[in-house]
Amino acid sequence: MNIIFVSSRFTKARTLCVDRCQTGVLLAGGLMLFILMSGLFGYLILFQFGGLQVPLVQKLLISSQQTETAKNREAMQQRLSAMAIKVGEMQAQVMRLEALGERVAKVAGIKKEEINFDRKPGRGGMFKPGESVSLGDFEGELSKLARVLDDRTDHLAVLDAMLSRESVRRAALPTASPISIGFFSSNYGWRLDPFTGQRAMHEGVDFVAEPGTPIKAAAGGIVIYSDYHPGYGNMLEVDHGNGLISRYGHASKRLVKEGDVVLRGQKIGEVGSTGRSTGPHLHFEVLLNGTPQNPTRYLNLPG
Ligand SMILES: [Zn+2]
């Protein structure tokens, strides 16, 4: 076998004669080199998939893994931060809801002990093996809860507004007792007049009390009459709006004047026996559009 070498350094091509034995050696050498290269390649492949350890490649792999972990950690941190913000918002909303709930309960006349907004509602049930919750599931539940909270807050706010309006309406009704000490002596309706002895309509109710006992406004309103009346003696009238007026007669003292704004339960006079009266008492009337009403219907007294 002849091998011809051609190079620019050589002036002419050189011919190397190789015999059969040398050819065999060359072939064997080439084969060895091929086996070695294949081995190295295979070794690297094995390392990649089989977990074999080569310091340099291992370092490269660890560094790439670290970058990946840092990215994951950052993404996780961002999701956790978003969730923490949402939880914070929900906590604030729950506080608003609690305050609103307490106000609604107060306006609706529900006792605090009946609804304790601080106490956790009871929950429970049989144990059943479940699946662990993923971060995605948790985010989903959190969003759902936030929507429910929004919805409940809106409902409660509407309820609060409605109840407040109702509360204002009720506050204007003369339902507070005009006297706290004393007793109820005469009912609204037909009776024998203590002066004439004849059947006459008694257009209010009488409360017997010691002279000087405070007379209180049965509801908030504006004083429209504060003067001496021949029949009612020292008389007071309070306008509560919506055509409702409360009247207080036979007082010894009038403590408010016409035009004064009075609050529910405010002291407006003192019990006396002025005018057509047989003894110290308060004559109390409720008028609706000028027509006397049975005050016990408002005061919740036995009528
Ligand atoms: Zn009377």
Residues whose N, C-alpha, C, O or C-beta is under 5 A from the ligand:
A	BS01	ZN	V205 D206 H283
